[in-house]
Amino acid sequence: MPAVDVQVRDARYYRLGRPRDFCRRVVAAAWLAGDAEVSVVLAGDGFVRELNRRYRGRDAPTNVLSFENKKPPQGAPWMAGDIVIAYRTTAREARAQGVSFRAHLAHLLVHGALHLQGYDHLSDGQADAMERLEGELMRRMGYADPYGAGRR
């Protein structure tokens, strides 16, 4: 089970009510890798754009960034990494997809948590496996499969 630290850098996330509790529940539900520490940053698009430019060479905001730490030797404490989410991009995508902000944020947290656990989508096979797992985890939490039936 992960210990989840949540930093709210954009006050609009408080529209969720208790964004820290929400993030902790979602990340815990998506965590399959045992004990770890995870940091979640709920930020604005400017902050995410700067991180994306600095670490990925892309001068644009994105919905979610994950910064994975490699797992230390057995028995050592493990800071799994950071999940950073951009508010405006997330809200815009939720509207475009016809889903609630809460549902889309949950999906991005699941997606980020899976990246921290070593899942990726660099190949079609990896993407299919990761998307199936994301859909299963979202359904367990009471949300629709974000990829829907028949995608890809």
C-alpha positions, -999 to 999 in steps of 0.1 A, spaced: 0 0 0 14 34 -8 18 64 14 5 92 -8 16 128 -2 -6 153 -21 4 189 -28 -24 212 -41 -7 240 -62 -39 251 -80 -69 260 -58 -94 250 -84 -88 214 -73 -107 222 -41 -139 221 -63 -136 183 -57 -142 189 -20 -112 171 -5 -87 166 -33 -60 151 -10 -84 124 2 -96 117 -34 -60 113 -47 -50 91 -18 -80 68 -24 -74 66 -62 -37 60 -60 -42 33 -33 -68 16 -55 -43 15 -84 -13 4 -64 -3 -32 -71 34 -31 -61 35 -33 -23 46 -6 1 59 27 -13 57 64 -11 41 84 -39 39 122 -44 10 137 -62 11 174 -73 -22 190 -84 -9 219 -104 -18 245 -131 -8 241 -167 21 266 -165 39 245 -139 33 213 -159 44 230 -191 77 240 -175 83 204 -162 74 190 -197 98 214 -214 126 208 -189 124 170 -187 107 159 -219 118 187 -243 81 195 -251 72 232 -246 35 226 -239 13 215 -210 2 179 -209 -24 162 -187 -2 141 -165 35 136 -160 50 107 -140 86 107 -127 95 71 -117 122 63 -93 138 29 -96 130 5 -68 159 2 -43 172 -32 -30 148 -54 -11 139 -41 23 149 -4 16 123 23 17 110 31 -17 99 65 -30 82 53 -61 80 88 -77 58 117 -85 26 122 -104 19 158 -116 -14 168 -131 -24 200 -150 -58 214 -141 -68 232 -172 -57 205 -196 -75 179 -175 -107 200 -174 -106 206 -212 -101 169 -219 -129 159 -196 -153 182 -214 -141 170 -248 -146 133 -237 -180 140 -221 -169 127 -187 -168 144 -153 -136 162 -141 -135 137 -112 -136 107 -135 -109 120 -158 -87 130 -129 -92 95 -115 -81 80 -148 -50 103 -149 -40 93 -114 -44 56 -123 -24 61 -154 4 79 -135 4 53 -107 8 25 -132 38 43 -148 54 45 -114 50 8 -111 68 2 -143 39 0 -168 44 17 -201 28 22 -235 58 24 -259 46 -5 -280 11 -16 -291 13 -46 -268 24 -26 -238 -3 0 -245 -30 -27 -249 -20 -43 -216 -18 -10 -197 -52 2 -211 -69 -31 -201 -55 -27 -166 -65 10 -164 -100 0 -175 -102 -27 -149 -90 -5 -121 -114 23 -131 -144 -1 -132 -134 -14 -97 -137 22 -85 -171 27 -101 -160 46 -132 -165 37 -168 -136 22 -188 -118 54 -201 -109 37 -234 -143 21 -240 -151 -11 -259 -134 -15 -292 -107 12 -289 -76 4 -309 
